[in-house]
Amino acid sequence: MIFELRGETIALAALLKATGVAPSGGAAKAMVDAGEVRVDGRPETRRTRTLRAGQVVEAGDARIELRAGGGAQVRT
């Protein structure tokens, strides 16, 4: 899926919640803590990892591409 950023950055846990990959902020944090998330192909355990356009996040079966945009939209 493609996620268009509203600003320049978004925190990792916030992205997982905003895209519906995690049903809640707590679930998103648990996924990151458990090592179930990869950023640009590398495991990531920092919940507040700052993400920018051009990065790719993978969690479970989901693959999220971040793009610069005007309004925080999710496209599949």
Secondary structure, DSSP 8 states (H G I E B T S, - for coil): -EEEESSSEEEHHHHHHHTTSSSSHHHHHHHHHTT-EEETTEE---TT-EEETT-EEEETTEEEEEEE-SS-EEE-
